[in-house]
Amino acid sequence: MRGRPVFLVCLFILVLRGIWLVFFFSGEESLGFPGRKSPAGEIVLRGEIYRIEETDKTKLLYLKHNSIFQGKDSFPTSNCIVYDSKKQNYQIGNIVKVEGEAKIFENAPNPGNFDQKLYYQKDGLLFSCFAKKISVERKTINQAAQFFYQFRRKWSNMLVHELGEKHGGTLSAMLIGEKKTMDAGEKEIYQKSGIGHLLAVSGLHVSFVGLSFYELLRRVGTPFFAAGAAGIGVLFFYGMLTGFGVSVTRAVIMLAFRIGASLGGREYDFPTAIGFAAAWTALTKPLYLLDAGFLLSYISVIGIYVGDSMRREYFPDAGSLFQSLWMGAAVQIALFPITLYFYYEFPTYSILLNLAAIPGSSIVIGNGMLASIFCMISGSGVGLRISGWLLEIYSRVSEASLHLPWCRIVFGKPRWHEILVYYLVLSLLYLMIKRKWEKRWGVALLFSASVLFLKRIPYPHQSVNVTMINVGQGDCALIQSPDRACYLVDGGSSDVDEVGKYRIEPFLKYLGIGKVDGVFLSHADEDHINGIYEMLERQHTGIAIETVVLESHSLKDKEMRKLAARARKYGTEVKKISWGKRLGKKMILSCAGPKETFEGKDGNENSMVLRMEYGDMSMLFTGDIGQEAEREMLMENMIKPATILKTAHHGSKNSTSSDFLKILKPKAALISAGVKNRYGHPNEETLERLRKEKIPYYVTNSQGAICVRFTKEGCRLYHYSRKGIPFPF
């Protein structure tokens, strides 16, 4: 290290930035609004377009140098995204005035869900605006940026035209980073099978372009300096074209170091090159140090460097197949904890798939670029079909791998200290091999690794966790029993699209849950079952569901019978439960209503009421029952006191009567409702009844996911979104 002063300086910068992120960065930034942090509601905004993206339905304008107008005054604010559904023509550099509704980017609604705020905050984007009117105030044009935007759009449209939306969109993502046109299902197949990295414009692409051009110039006799300058120029052009993401920036800087070392007659130093690239990102875009793309890009390259150095030392004469397997294993070992940290699962067959996919991607990329140039010149896209055929093979093999046994293992999200221990053990193991340490070091390393591994193995515990998952305007509760069985009570939403895919499944995977033992459905309303519909169809890429449990009243509903048929089609068992039926030993789940003789006026009144009991603790799940069903249960003496109440019908005024609460005597009430929902849930009358009975209540639309941990000694409640109160997982 004494011979690498640049590397040491870069390492110092990274450490300082890391300390700032961990101890001093709050995540809360003022947007420049007088008296408020967020621009919620109607606004008038003026700013400069610096980036344009387009989808089928809307055009996205990225604005900088923004000001918000209030009367005659204006106030500077952060960068933002403007959504234009009219898809008018604009050019990068235009100064525009926007009238519309602003919305601040939100934190993840549940642990494991997409953190919209952090994702956009990395690029200085803190809010969005849905435009009602946009006018161009000044027609200034950033000629360079506009050229790259138009060139990228033309290239992307050409690929889609020649190969179709499926493979044209995929090749567009691989070559120029244009992911807006890519098929969502195809993208998920690549990601779940473990070859999703091919869809990013990465160092592999940049290295291929830059080195190929540099070496071509050298072979035809171009002097070192001219070839190097031209190679770096091509790299910069390609980086501008693809948007200079973190992996592209890393590759450009490292390749510039490599070409520079060749020009200067010096030896290329990998630690200095990668350290400088990382320090540059830390200084210019510090939040990217927390980004999946940054960590996966840098750690994979380090894994390749270390793995290749060990192969050269210990297996110098190994064949190409062994080299591919070795390097694939090195990358997977290096990325294992980071992959789990961001995606919570590990694709078992990814090493084998990448064995063919990575070498094949050079053909896809090389042919795609050459055939694209030929197509732009001649108008013939015949050559692109080779890339299309390879992408079809990738798609079919990847999808087939997802139907194999043990194709994915869900581990859950590791904690940072577990990741640090993993890399510490890996580093010590590397040093032990390199320096031939004594056997006692090996024993110590194996012991440390075993402790880490055992930490991730599920084990029985003496508590029950019940979590109200934040699904917006809908219902979904997760019950985790002492023997690690997992049950869902309902699962749907009326205001969150694909709630199963984007809210329920990520939360379950975050906890390390790859299989749900049973789903109890209270009734057939969409906001209670549409997420379960999705999950039944997505079991090969999402969460397996063993059993769906239905109450006899709900089977009279056409939608519920349709769901039951869907469950059987995808291999999920369907069982019926009726009043008084009890399931379990340590933790007991029982159907507390309705009786088979009861006939409510609608499906809500006929909702299944489920009771969970653990020792002296209990919780009542009331579906969407109204006061008619409550009166029936009170008259029939079907209600017993409960520790926690899941308030019926999202806090509707027609549920949760005072008489019902006086018998239940809950210590707390949980309410699942969406933000600013059109029904006004929870209703103020219901909240007043809870306050009158001195029952504290907690609502998912303000507190995010809410967890109650039941033990033999009592229960404790946790809020995901409230700072200072830890979530228990």
C-alpha positions in Angstrom: 0.0 0.0 0.0 3.0 2.3 0.6 3.5 2.4 -3.2 -0.1 3.3 -3.9 -0.7 6.8 -2.5 -3.6 7.6 -4.9 -5.3 4.4 -3.7 -4.9 5.4 -0.1 -6.3 8.9 -0.7 -9.3 7.4 -2.5 -9.8 4.9 0.3 -9.8 7.7 2.8 -12.4 9.6 0.8 -14.6 6.5 0.7 -14.3 6.0 4.5 -15.3 9.6 5.1 -18.3 9.4 2.8 -19.3 6.2 4.4 -19.2 7.7 7.9 -21.3 10.7 6.7 -23.9 8.4 5.2 -24.2 6.2 8.3 -24.0 8.8 11.1 -24.9 12.2 9.6 -27.2 11.8 6.5 -30.8 12.0 7.7 -32.5 11.5 4.3 -34.6 14.6 4.9 -33.9 17.5 2.7 -35.8 20.7 2.4 -37.2 21.4 -1.0 -37.0 25.2 -0.6 -40.6 25.7 0.2 -41.4 28.4 2.8 -42.8 26.8 5.8 -42.9 23.3 4.4 -40.6 20.6 3.1 -42.7 19.1 0.3 -44.6 20.6 -2.6 -47.8 18.7 -2.1 -50.8 19.9 -4.1 -51.2 22.4 -7.0 -48.1 24.3 -8.0 -46.6 26.5 -10.7 -43.1 25.5 -11.6 -40.4 26.9 -13.9 -37.2 25.0 -14.8 -34.8 23.8 -17.5 -35.2 20.4 -19.2 -32.0 18.4 -18.9 -33.2 14.9 -19.8 -36.2 13.4 -21.6 -37.6 9.8 -21.4 -40.7 8.4 -23.1 -43.1 5.5 -22.5 -46.2 4.4 -24.4 -48.5 6.6 -22.3 -46.4 9.6 -21.1 -43.3 11.7 -21.6 -41.0 12.3 -18.6 -39.2 15.7 -18.4 -36.4 16.0 -15.9 -36.1 19.6 -14.8 -33.2 21.5 -13.1 -32.7 25.1 -11.9 -36.3 25.0 -10.7 -38.4 27.7 -9.1 -41.8 27.5 -7.5 -44.1 30.5 -7.9 -46.4 31.8 -5.1 -48.1 35.0 -6.1 -45.4 37.4 -7.2 -42.7 35.6 -5.3 -40.6 32.6 -6.5 -38.5 30.1 -4.5 -35.7 27.8 -5.7 -36.3 24.1 -5.3 -34.8 20.8 -6.1 -34.7 18.9 -9.4 -37.9 17.1 -10.3 -39.7 14.9 -12.8 -42.6 16.2 -14.8 -45.1 13.7 -16.3 -46.7 14.9 -19.6 -49.5 12.7 -20.7 -50.0 14.8 -23.9 -46.5 13.9 -25.0 -45.8 17.3 -26.6 -42.5 18.1 -28.4 -39.7 19.5 -26.3 -36.0 19.8 -26.6 -33.3 19.4 -24.0 -32.4 22.9 -22.8 -35.9 24.4 -23.1 -37.1 26.6 -20.2 -40.6 25.5 -19.4 -43.4 26.6 -17.1 -45.5 23.8 -15.6 -48.9 24.0 -13.9 -49.9 20.7 -12.2 -50.1 18.6 -9.1 -46.9 17.9 -7.2 -46.1 14.9 -5.1 -43.1 14.1 -3.0 -41.3 10.8 -3.6 -42.2 8.4 -0.7 -40.3 6.1 1.5 -40.9 2.3 1.2 -44.4 1.5 2.6 -43.2 -1.8 4.0 -39.8 -3.3 4.8 -38.4 -4.8 1.6 -40.5 -2.7 -0.7 -39.1 -0.3 -3.3 -37.8 2.9 -1.7 -39.0 5.5 -4.2 -37.5 8.4 -2.2 -34.0 7.1 -2.0 -34.0 5.9 -5.6 -34.7 9.3 -7.0 -32.8 11.2 -4.2 -29.5 9.7 -5.5 -29.9 12.0 -8.6 -31.2 15.0 -6.6 -34.8 14.4 -7.6 -37.1 14.9 -4.6 -40.6 15.3 -6.1 -42.6 14.8 -9.2 -45.3 16.9 -10.9 -48.2 15.6 -13.0 -48.6 18.4 -15.6 -52.0 19.9 -16.5 -50.4 22.6 -18.7 -46.8 23.1 -20.0 -45.6 26.1 -21.9 -42.1 26.7 -23.4 -40.9 30.1 -22.2 -37.5 30.0 -23.8 -36.4 27.7 -26.7 -32.8 27.4 -25.8 -31.3 24.0 -26.8 -28.5 22.0 -25.3 -27.3 20.7 -28.7 -25.0 17.9 -27.4 -27.6 16.5 -25.0 -30.4 16.8 -27.6 -28.3 15.0 -30.2 -27.6 12.0 -27.8 -31.3 11.9 -26.8 -32.5 11.8 -30.5 -29.8 9.3 -31.5 -30.7 7.0 -28.6 -34.4 7.2 -29.4 -33.7 6.5 -33.1 -31.6 3.5 -32.3 -34.1 2.1 -29.8 -37.0 2.5 -32.3 -35.0 0.8 -35.0 -34.3 -2.2 -32.8 -37.9 -2.6 -31.8 -39.0 -2.2 -35.4 -36.6 -4.9 -36.6 -36.8 -7.4 -33.7 -40.2 -6.7 -32.2 -41.1 -5.3 -28.7 -39.8 -8.4 -26.8 -36.3 -8.8 -28.2 -35.9 -5.3 -29.6 -36.7 -3.8 -26.1 -34.2 -6.3 -24.5 -31.4 -5.4 -27.0 -32.1 -1.7 -26.6 -31.6 -2.1 -22.8 -28.4 -4.0 -23.3 -26.8 -1.7 -25.9 -27.9 1.8 -24.9 -29.7 1.5 -21.5 -33.1 2.3 -22.9 -35.2 0.2 -20.5 -38.6 2.0 -20.9 -39.4 -0.1 -24.0 -38.5 -3.4 -22.4 -41.2 -6.0 -21.7 -41.8 -6.1 -17.9 -42.3 -9.9 -17.9 -39.1 -10.5 -19.9 -37.2 -8.3 -17.5 -38.5 -10.2 -14.5 -37.5 -13.6 -16.1 -33.9 -12.3 -16.5 -33.7 -11.0 -13.0 -35.2 -14.0 -11.2 -33.0 -16.5 -13.1 -29.8 -14.6 -12.2 -28.8 -13.0 -15.5 -30.5 -9.7 -15.0 -27.0 -8.0 -15.0 -26.9 -8.5 -18.8 -29.7 -5.9 -19.2 -27.6 -3.1 -17.7 -25.1 -1.2 -19.8 -22.1 -2.3 -17.7 -18.4 -2.4 -17.7 -18.5 -5.5 -19.9 -20.2 -3.4 -22.7 -17.9 -0.4 -22.3 -14.8 -2.5 -22.1 -15.9 -4.3 -25.2 -16.4 -1.1 -27.1 -13.4 0.8 -25.9 -10.8 -2.0 -26.0 -12.0 -3.3 -29.3 -11.7 0.1 -30.9 -8.3 0.8 -29.3 -6.9 -2.6 -30.3 -8.2 -2.3 -33.8 -6.4 1.1 -34.2 -3.2 -0.4 -32.8 -3.4 -3.4 -35.2 -3.6 -1.1 -38.2 -0.5 0.8 -37.1 -2.0 3.8 -35.4 0.5 5.3 -32.9 -0.1 4.7 -29.1 -1.1 8.3 -28.3 -3.6 8.6 -31.2 -5.1 5.2 -30.6 -5.4 5.9 -26.9 -7.0 9.3 -27.4 -9.4 7.8 -29.9 -10.3 4.9 -27.6 -11.0 7.3 -24.7 -13.0 9.5 -27.0 -15.2 6.6 -28.1 -15.6 5.6 -24.5 -16.8 9.1 -23.6 -19.2 9.2 -26.6 -20.7 5.8 -25.6 -20.9 6.9 -22.0 -22.8 10.1 -23.0 -25.1 8.0 -25.2 -26.0 5.6 -22.4 -26.3 8.2 -19.7 -23.2 7.6 -17.6 -24.6 5.3 -15.0 -22.4 4.3 -12.1 -21.2 1.0 -13.7 -20.5 2.9 -17.0 -18.6 5.6 -15.2 -16.5 3.0 -13.4 -15.7 1.2 -16.6 -14.8 4.4 -18.5 -12.5 5.6 -15.7 -10.8 2.2 -15.3 -10.3 1.7 -19.0 -8.9 5.3 -19.2 -6.4 4.3 -16.5 -5.5 1.2 -18.5 -5.0 3.0 -21.8 -3.2 5.8 -20.0 -0.8 3.3 -18.4 -0.2 1.8 -21.8 0.5 5.2 -23.3 2.9 6.2 -20.4 4.7 2.9 -20.5 3.6 2.1 -16.9 2.0 -1.0 -15.4 -1.8 -0.8 -15.0 -2.7 -0.9 -11.2 -6.2 -2.3 -10.6 -6.6 -1.1 -7.0 -5.7 2.5 -7.9 -8.0 2.5 -10.9 -11.1 1.1 -9.1 -10.3 3.2 -6.0 -10.3 6.4 -8.1 -13.5 5.4 -9.8 -15.3 4.7 -6.5 -13.9 7.9 -4.9 -15.2 9.9 -7.9 -18.7 8.5 -7.4 -18.5 9.2 -3.7 -17.6 12.8 -4.3 -20.1 13.5 -7.1 -23.0 11.3 -6.2 -22.5 10.1 -2.6 -25.9 8.4 -2.2 -24.9 5.9 -5.0 -22.7 4.2 -2.4 -26.0 2.8 -1.1 -27.2 1.8 -4.6 -27.5 -1.8 -5.8 -26.0 -1.0 -9.1 -22.9 0.6 -7.6 -22.2 -2.2 -5.1 -22.9 -5.0 -7.6 -20.7 -3.4 -10.2 -17.7 -2.8 -8.0 -17.8 -6.0 -6.0 -18.3 -8.2 -9.1 -15.2 -6.5 -10.7 -13.2 -7.1 -7.5 -14.4 -10.7 -7.4 -13.1 -11.1 -11.0 -9.8 -9.6 -10.2 -9.2 -11.7 -7.1 -10.5 -14.9 -8.7 -8.4 -14.4 -11.8 -5.2 -13.7 -9.8 -5.8 -17.0 -7.8 -6.4 -18.9 -11.0 -3.3 -17.7 -12.6 -1.3 -18.7 -9.6 -2.8 -22.1 -8.8 -4.3 -23.2 -12.1 -2.2 -21.5 -14.9 -2.8 -24.3 -17.4 -6.6 -24.7 -16.8 -8.8 -25.1 -19.9 -11.4 -22.5 -21.0 -14.3 -24.4 -19.4 -12.7 -24.5 -16.0 -11.7 -20.8 -16.3 -15.4 -19.9 -17.1 -16.6 -22.0 -14.1 -14.0 -20.6 -11.8 -14.7 -17.0 -12.7 -18.4 -17.5 -12.5 -18.1 -19.0 -9.0 -15.7 -16.2 -8.0 -18.3 -13.5 -9.0 -21.2 -15.3 -7.3 -19.2 -15.8 -4.1 -18.3 -12.1 -4.0 -21.8 -11.0 -4.8 -23.7 -13.4 -2.6 -24.5 -11.2 0.5 -25.1 -8.1 -1.6 -27.5 -10.0 -3.8 -29.4 -11.1 -0.7 -29.3 -7.6 0.7 -31.2 -6.1 -2.3 -33.1 -9.0 -3.6 -33.5 -11.4 -0.6 -33.2 -14.6 -2.7 -30.5 -16.5 -4.6 -31.1 -18.0 -8.1 -29.6 -21.5 -7.7 -28.8 -22.1 -11.3 -27.4 -18.7 -12.0 -23.8 -20.0 -12.2 -24.6 -22.5 -14.9 -26.8 -19.9 -16.8 -24.0 -17.3 -16.7 -21.5 -19.9 -17.9 -23.2 -19.6 -21.3 -24.9 -16.2 -21.0 -21.8 -14.1 -20.3 -19.7 -15.4 -23.2 -22.8 -15.3 -25.4 -23.5 -11.7 -24.4 -20.3 -10.6 -26.2 -21.8 -12.0 -29.4 -25.2 -10.4 -28.7 -23.5 -7.0 -28.0 -20.9 -7.2 -30.8 -23.3 -8.3 -33.4 -26.0 -5.9 -32.2 -23.6 -2.9 -32.5 -22.2 -3.9 -35.9 -25.6 -4.9 -37.3 -27.1 -1.6 -36.0 -24.5 0.4 -37.8 -25.2 -1.5 -41.0 -28.9 -1.1 -40.5 -28.6 2.7 -40.0 -26.5 3.0 -43.2 -28.3 0.5 -45.5 -31.7 0.2 -43.9 -31.4 -3.6 -43.7 -31.7 -5.2 -40.2 -31.1 -8.8 -41.3 -27.9 -9.0 -39.2 -29.8 -8.1 -36.0 -31.7 -11.4 -36.2 -28.6 -13.2 -34.9 -28.8 -11.2 -31.7 -32.6 -11.8 -31.6 -32.1 -15.6 -31.9 -29.7 -15.6 -29.0 -32.0 -13.5 -26.9 -34.8 -16.0 -27.6 -32.6 -18.8 -26.4 -31.7 -16.8 -23.3 -35.4 -16.2 -22.6 -36.5 -19.8 -23.0 -33.7 -21.3 -21.0 -34.1 -18.7 -18.2 -37.8 -19.3 -18.0 -37.3 -23.1 -18.0 -34.8 -22.8 -15.1 -37.5 -21.1 -13.0 -39.7 -24.2 -13.2 -36.9 -26.5 -11.9 -36.8 -27.7 -8.3 -35.0 -25.4 -5.9 -34.6 -22.8 -8.6 -34.6 -20.0 -6.0 -33.7 -20.0 -2.4 -35.3 -17.2 -0.3 -32.8 -16.2 2.5 -34.3 -12.8 3.5 -32.3 -9.6 4.0 -29.0 -10.0 5.9 -28.0 -7.3 8.3 -24.9 -5.2 7.7 -22.9 -6.8 10.4 -23.6 -10.2 8.8 -22.3 -8.9 5.5 -19.2 -7.5 7.1 -18.5 -10.8 8.9 -19.0 -12.7 5.5 -16.4 -10.5 3.8 -14.1 -10.7 6.8 -14.2 -14.5 6.7 -13.7 -14.4 2.9 -10.7 -12.1 3.2 -9.1 -14.1 5.9 -9.6 -17.3 3.9 -7.9 -15.6 0.9 -5.0 -14.6 3.1 -4.8 -18.0 4.6 -4.5 -19.6 1.1 -2.1 -17.0 -0.2 0.2 -17.1 2.8 -0.2 -20.7 3.7 -1.2 -20.2 7.3 -1.4 -23.0 9.7 -4.4 -25.3 10.1 -5.7 -23.6 13.3 -6.5 -20.6 11.2 -8.6 -22.8 8.9 -10.5 -24.2 12.0 -11.2 -20.6 13.2 -12.4 -19.6 9.8 -14.7 -22.6 9.4 -16.1 -21.9 12.9 -16.8 -18.2 12.0 -18.4 -19.2 8.7 -20.6 -21.8 10.5 -21.8 -19.2 13.0 -22.7 -16.9 10.2 -24.5 -19.6 8.3 -26.4 -20.8 11.3 -27.6 -17.3 12.0 -29.5 -17.4 8.7 -31.2 -20.8 9.4 -34.8 -20.4 10.5 -35.4 -21.8 14.0 -38.4 -22.0 16.3 -38.9 -19.0 18.6 -41.3 -18.3 21.5 -43.4 -15.6 19.9 -46.0 -14.9 17.4 -45.6 -11.9 15.0 -48.7 -10.4 13.3 -48.0 -7.7 10.7 -50.5 -5.5 9.0 -48.9 -5.0 5.7 -49.3 -1.6 4.1 -51.2 -2.4 0.9 -52.9 1.0 0.5 -56.7 0.8 0.5 -57.1 -2.9 1.2 -56.3 -5.6 3.7 -53.4 -8.0 4.2 -52.0 -9.4 7.5 -49.2 -11.8 8.0 -49.1 -14.3 10.9 -45.9 -16.0 11.9 -46.3 -18.8 14.3 -43.7 -20.1 16.9 -42.9 -23.1 14.6 -42.2 -20.7 11.7 -45.4 -21.4 9.9 -46.7 -18.4 7.9 -50.2 -17.4 7.1 -51.8 -14.5 5.3 -55.2 -13.1 6.2 -56.6 -11.5 3.0 -54.4 -9.8 0.4 -55.6 -7.1 -1.9 -55.9 -3.4 -2.7 -58.1 -1.0 -4.6 -55.5 1.7 -5.1 -52.2 -0.1 -5.5 -51.6 -1.8 -8.9 -50.1 -5.3 -8.7 -50.2 -5.2 -5.0 -49.1 -8.9 -4.7 -46.0 -8.3 -6.8 -44.9 -5.0 -5.4 -46.1 -4.9 -1.8 -46.8 -8.4 -0.4 -44.2 -10.6 -2.1 -41.2 -8.3 -1.4 -42.1 -8.0 2.2 -42.4 -11.8 2.6 -39.0 -12.3 0.9 -37.4 -9.6 3.1 -38.4 -11.8 6.0 -36.9 -14.9 4.3 -40.4 -16.4 3.6 -40.5 -18.3 0.4 -43.7 -20.3 1.1 -47.0 -19.3 2.7 -48.6 -22.3 4.5 -52.1 -20.9 4.3 -54.1 -17.9 3.1 -57.4 -17.2 4.9 -59.7 -15.1 2.8 -62.5 -13.3 4.6 -64.7 -12.5 1.6 -64.6 -11.8 -2.2 -64.1 -8.1 -2.4 -61.2 -7.1 -4.8 -59.4 -5.1 -2.1 -59.1 -8.3 -0.1 -58.3 -10.9 -2.8 -56.7 -9.4 -6.0 -53.2 -9.6 -4.6 -53.7 -13.3 -3.9 -54.9 -13.8 -7.5 -51.6 -12.5 -8.6 -49.5 -14.5 -6.2 -51.3 -17.8 -7.2 -50.2 -17.1 -10.9 -46.7 -16.0 -10.0 -45.7 -18.9 -7.7 -42.8 -19.9 -10.0 -41.2 -16.4 -9.7 -42.8 -15.3 -6.4 -44.0 -17.0 -3.3 -45.4 -20.5 -3.1 -48.9 -20.9 -1.5 -49.7 -24.3 0.1 -53.3 -23.8 0.9 -56.2 -21.4 0.5 -58.7 -21.5 3.3 -62.3 -20.3 2.6 -65.4 -19.9 4.8 -68.6 -21.6 3.5 -70.5 -18.3 3.0 -67.8 -16.9 0.7 -68.1 -19.9 -1.6 -71.5 -18.7 -2.6 -69.8 -15.8 -4.4 -68.8 -16.3 -8.0 -65.5 -14.4 -7.6 -64.5 -16.6 -4.7 -65.3 -19.8 -6.6 -63.3 -18.4 -9.5 -60.3 -17.9 -7.2 -60.7 -21.4 -5.8 -60.5 -22.8 -9.3 -57.4 -20.7 -10.0 -55.7 -22.0 -6.9 -56.3 -25.6 -7.9 -55.0 -24.9 -11.4 -51.7 -23.8 -10.0 -51.4 -26.7 -7.5 -52.6 -24.9 -4.4 -55.0 -26.9 -2.1 -58.3 -25.4 -1.3 -59.9 -26.1 2.2 -63.1 -25.0 3.8 -63.5 -23.8 7.3 -66.6 -23.1 9.4 -67.6 -21.5 12.6 -65.9 -23.2 15.7 -63.2 -25.0 13.7 -59.8 -24.7 15.4 -56.3 -25.2 13.8 -52.9 -25.5 15.5 -51.4 -26.3 18.8 -49.0 -23.7 20.2 -50.7 -20.9 18.2 -54.4 -21.5 17.5 -56.4 -20.1 14.6 -60.1 -20.5 14.8 -63.2 -19.4 12.8 -65.1 -17.0 15.1 -67.9 -16.3 12.7 -70.3 -16.3 11.0 -72.5 -19.3 11.9 -73.7 -21.2 8.9 -77.3 -20.1 9.7 -76.5 -16.4 9.4 -77.3 -14.6 6.1 -76.0 -11.1 6.0 -77.3 -8.5 3.5 -74.1 -8.6 1.5 -70.6 -10.1 1.2 -69.1 -7.7 3.7 -71.5 -8.8 6.5 -70.8 -12.5 5.6 -67.0 -11.9 6.1 -65.1 -14.7 7.9 -64.0 -13.6 11.4 -60.7 -15.2 12.4 -59.3 -15.4 15.9 -55.6 -16.0 16.7 -54.7 -17.2 20.2 -51.3 -17.6 21.8 -51.2 -18.3 25.5 -53.3 -15.5 27.1 -52.8 -13.2 24.1 -55.3 -13.0 21.2 -56.1 -11.1 18.1 -59.4 -10.8 16.1 -59.5 -10.3 12.3 -62.9 -9.0 11.4 -62.7 -8.7 7.6 -65.4 -6.1 6.4 -68.2 -7.1 8.8 -70.7 -4.3 9.6 -72.8 -3.7 12.7 -75.4 -6.3 11.5 -72.9 -9.1 11.8 -71.6 -7.6 15.0 -75.1 -7.7 16.6 -75.5 -11.3 15.5 -72.2 -12.3 17.1 -73.1 -10.4 20.3 -76.6 -12.0 20.5 -75.1 -15.5 20.0 -72.4 -14.9 22.6 -69.7 -15.6 19.9 -67.4 -12.7 21.0 -64.7 -13.0 23.7 -62.2 -10.3 24.8 -59.2 -9.9 22.4 -55.8 -8.3 23.1 -55.7 -6.7 19.6 -58.4 -5.9 17.1 -58.0 -5.7 13.4 -60.7 -3.0 12.9 -63.4 -4.0 10.4 -63.9 -2.5 6.9 -60.8 -0.1 7.1 -62.4 1.9 9.9 -65.8 2.4 8.2 -68.4 4.2 10.3 -70.8 1.3 9.8 -68.5 -1.1 11.7 -66.9 -1.4 15.1 -69.9 -0.4 17.3 -69.5 0.7 20.9 -71.2 -2.4 22.1 -68.8 -4.5 20.1 -65.8 -2.7 21.6 -67.1 -3.0 25.2 -67.2 -6.8 24.9 -63.8 -7.1 23.0 -61.9 -4.7 25.3 -58.8 -4.6 23.0 -55.6 -3.0 24.2 -55.1 -1.6 20.7 -56.8 -1.5 17.3 -55.1 -1.7 13.9 -56.6 -0.1 10.8 -55.6 -0.8 7.2 -56.5 2.1 4.9 -55.0 4.0 1.9 -53.6 7.5 1.9 -56.3 10.1 1.0 -58.7 7.2 -0.1 -62.0 8.2 -1.7 -64.0 6.5 1.1 -62.7 8.7 3.9 -61.4 5.7 5.8 -60.9 5.5 8.7 -64.1 7.5 9.5 -64.0 10.0 12.3 -67.0 8.4 14.0 -65.2 5.1 14.3 -62.1 6.8 15.6 -64.2 8.7 18.2 -65.7 5.4 19.4 -62.2 4.0 19.8 -61.1 7.1 21.7 -64.2 7.0 23.9 -63.3 3.4 24.9 -59.7 4.6 25.5 -58.4 2.2 22.8 -55.2 3.4 21.0 -55.4 2.9 17.2 -52.7 2.7 14.6 -53.3 3.2 10.8 -51.2 1.9 8.0 -51.7 5.1 5.9 -49.7 7.1 8.4 -47.5 4.6 10.2 -46.7 2.1 7.4 -46.5 -1.6 8.2 -47.5 -2.3 11.8 -46.3 -5.4 13.7 -47.5 -6.8 17.0 -45.2 -9.3 18.7 -47.0 -11.6 21.1 -45.0 -13.5 23.7 -46.0 -15.4 26.9 -45.3 -12.2 28.9 -47.4 -9.9 26.8 -47.2 -8.0 23.4 -45.4 -5.1 21.9 -46.3 -3.0 18.9 -43.8 -1.7 16.3 -44.3 0.8 13.4 -42.2 0.6 10.4 -42.2 4.2 9.3 -41.9 5.8 12.7 -38.3 6.7 13.6 -36.9 5.5 16.9 -39.2 2.4 17.1 -37.4 -0.6 15.7 -39.1 -3.1 13.5 -38.6 -6.5 15.0 -37.1 -8.4 12.1 
